[in-house]
């Protein structure tokens, strides 16, 4: 019987979302596809990245930088602002 399990090697160990119990002394074949696993970012990491991109965009404005009043308005209206930004 042939079974397949999808997963990745991390520090020399096979890691899979599936639970696989492979008995000792059983012949196995390993096929390397070359596709790398990209660990999904947490919500906090995505929010920090979006905030960093926002700050970079603000800092990149050379013609009309935001004034202190603009920042105060953003802070006062942050609930409506957060609905406009897709994270």
C-alpha positions in Angstrom: 0.0 0.0 0.0 1.3 3.5 -0.9 0.4 6.5 1.2 1.4 10.1 0.6 1.8 13.0 3.1 2.5 16.6 2.2 4.8 18.5 4.5 8.1 20.2 4.9 11.5 19.5 6.5 12.3 21.9 9.3 15.7 21.5 10.9 15.9 18.0 9.6 12.4 16.9 10.8 9.4 16.2 8.7 6.5 18.6 9.5 3.0 18.1 8.2 -0.5 19.3 8.9 -1.6 15.7 8.6 -1.1 13.3 11.4 1.2 10.5 10.1 2.2 7.5 12.0 5.0 5.7 10.1 6.2 2.5 11.7 9.9 1.8 12.1 11.7 -0.1 9.4 9.2 0.8 6.6 10.6 1.8 3.2 9.8 5.4 2.3 10.6 7.7 -0.6 11.1 11.4 -0.3 10.3 13.6 -3.3 11.7 17.2 -3.2 9.5 19.6 -5.1 11.5 22.8 -4.5 8.4 24.7 -3.2 9.2 26.4 0.0 6.8 26.8 2.9 6.0 30.4 3.8 4.7 30.6 7.3 1.6 32.8 7.4 1.9 36.0 9.3 -0.1 36.6 12.5 -2.7 39.3 12.6 -0.4 41.4 14.7 2.4 41.0 12.2 0.1 42.0 9.3 -1.1 45.1 11.2 2.4 46.2 12.1 3.5 45.8 8.5 0.5 47.8 7.3 1.3 50.5 9.9 4.9 50.6 8.8 3.9 51.0 5.2 1.5 53.8 6.2 4.2 55.6 8.0 6.6 55.2 5.1 4.0 56.6 2.7 3.4 59.5 5.0 7.2 60.2 5.2 7.5 59.9 1.4 5.2 62.9 0.9 7.4 65.8 0.0 5.0 68.4 -1.5 2.5 68.6 1.4 3.4 66.7 4.5 0.7 66.1 7.0 0.5 68.8 9.7 -0.1 68.3 13.4 -3.7 69.2 12.7 -3.9 66.4 10.1 -2.5 63.9 12.6 -4.9 65.1 15.3 -7.9 64.7 12.9 -6.7 61.1 12.0 -6.5 60.3 15.7 -9.9 61.8 16.5 -11.5 59.8 13.6 -9.5 56.6 14.0 -12.6 54.4 14.0 -13.7 55.6 10.6 -10.1 55.5 9.4 -9.7 51.9 10.4 -12.7 50.9 8.4 -11.1 52.4 5.3 -7.9 50.5 5.5 -7.9 46.9 4.4 -5.4 44.9 6.4 
